[in-house]
Amino acid sequence: MNVLGILALCLIYLIEPFVWLKSMYAIHPTHKKKVQFILVFFGDYLLGIIKQYFAFNYSYGLLDLLFTVAITIYILFFTTTMFENKLYKKLISIGIFSLCILITEVVSIGIITTVFQAELNRVSDFGLLNILTTLLANILLALLCNFVVFCQPNKIIAGLLKRKEIVPIMLVMIAIEIPLIPIFNHSDIMKSNINVFILSCIVQFILFSVALYIAFLIQQQLKRVKEIEEELEQTKKIMDLTVKLRDLKHDMSFHVNMIQNFVYQKEYDALFQYIQTAFTNVAMAEDVFTLSDRSVSLTLNLMAQKARQEKIKFTHMITVSDFLLPSSEICSLLSNIITNAMEACAQLEEEQRYVSLELIQEPTGYFIRCINPYQNKPNFQCGKLTTSKGDYENHGYGLGIIKNITERNNGITKISVHELSFELYCFIPNIKRRQRHEF
């Protein structure tokens, strides 16, 4: 049993260094050679083996604590030197990884002691239960890191890595976890310090929750700032278009008089030349939207003009008379929907570009449907749409704004990817209108 148990533990201890390096590489890609990763991997592995040897053979936890500090410094050093990213982002990722280790060890000890009705000393001492606990903890660590790193990048990792404000919290979490490791490995220490151990674990989870909350608040503020910037940009474009249309309206009387004069004088060649030169900007008046909401009309006119400039066929069907939302929200919603569609079309050949927009009234509200072709099929990861753009941190605000506006008004947003087209569907219920009538 001793030989087989030692071999089993030696194999199990390979998992944690591998998960650490794989997770860090996924978060912070680097161009280091494989041999460097192998050397760093075995360095961490050997430190872990030596630490566990002292934990099994000595009743006091001083050496265990020293090796825990050494391993922590080792991980900090090589994460910050081997991987390519900003320092604060690497420190945050280490904090998340250390929390994953704590969670999996607590859960594995709880499961083994519950299933086998065993005391803590049987789990911490060398033997079958210790092997099972170590194996379970490493398997859970691999699964948890895979979920956090690969399955929820936009919500957890990407969100936290942008927030350098939470670095002190992560460093405190790492510092608190260091003395917890000897407690795990020595049942006598755990029994005499159980309250300290429980309190430390609670503090760890509270600190991480605070970090998540801070990151969430900052992210919401950034989204709101981005929405305001988008609205200001759209407003400026709408104002520019309004000025152009007003100028065109003022010029029409002059143009009509000139045409009448050319016809009266029967100067048809001059008339044809005048029309060609004087009406170069009339194209922007084609297919002008005249809806109940003037701001919506101006927004759609702006989008139609942009589509013509980019050689995109823009078709539409609008039967909505009451948009239910404030002008700023419906304009932001439509401009983001159409802009996303035109960005996808820009990657295609000119003859393949089109955007089809529908705003259809229904008894319970109205729906917006936008269909456009695409060059590269969008990817879905864990049920969520991911970007194919290089700028992962700044991409996604368009779809985020669309979803936020619809949900804020009790609506829904659905995305469908067909073989040749991408479809975005939003439904806006008339709940707000009914509430206005009630009050």
Number of C-alpha atoms within 10 A of each C-alpha: 8 10 8 9 15 14 12 16 19 15 11 18 20 18 17 20 19 18 20 20 19 18 21 22 16 13 21 18 14 13 9 11 8 9 9 10 16 12 11 18 18 14 14 22 20 16 16 21 15 13 20 20 13 17 24 15 10 12 15 16 19 14 17 26 19 15 22 22 17 17 20 18 12 15 18 15 11 14 23 19 12 18 20 18 15 12 14 19 23 22 22 23 22 23 24 22 22 18 20 18 21 21 18 22 21 14 15 21 23 13 14 19 16 11 9 9 9 13 12 21 17 14 23 23 17 20 14 15 20 21 19 18 23 22 19 20 24 22 18 19 23 21 15 18 20 16 14 18 22 16 17 16 17 17 12 17 19 16 17 25 21 16 19 15 15 22 21 15 17 24 15 14 23 20 14 15 23 19 19 19 19 24 22 22 25 22 20 16 16 20 13 11 13 14 11 13 20 13 11 17 20 12 15 22 15 13 17 19 12 14 20 18 13 16 21 17 12 16 16 12 12 13 17 14 12 16 18 14 12 18 19 14 12 21 18 12 16 21 16 13 18 15 12 15 17 11 11 17 12 11 12 13 11 11 16 11 11 15 19 13 13 17 13 10 10 11 12 13 10 13 17 12 10 15 14 10 9 11 12 9 12 11 11 19 15 11 11 15 17 13 17 12 15 12 19 23 17 24 23 22 22 22 21 25 21 16 21 13 10 15 18 22 17 19 13 13 12 13 12 18 13 14 21 18 17 10 14 15 20 20 22 23 23 20 22 21 23 23 16 17 24 25 13 19 24 19 14 16 11 13 9 16 22 23 21 17 21 18 20 16 17 14 7 11 19 22 19 21 20 22 21 23 25 24 14 10 14 13 12 11 12 10 8 12 13 16 14 12 10 8 9 13 13 10 14 16 17 21 17 13 21 23 17 17 20 20 15 10 17 14 19 18 19 11 15 11 16 12 8 10 13 18 16 21 16 23 22 24 21 20 14 15 14 10 9 8 7 7 5
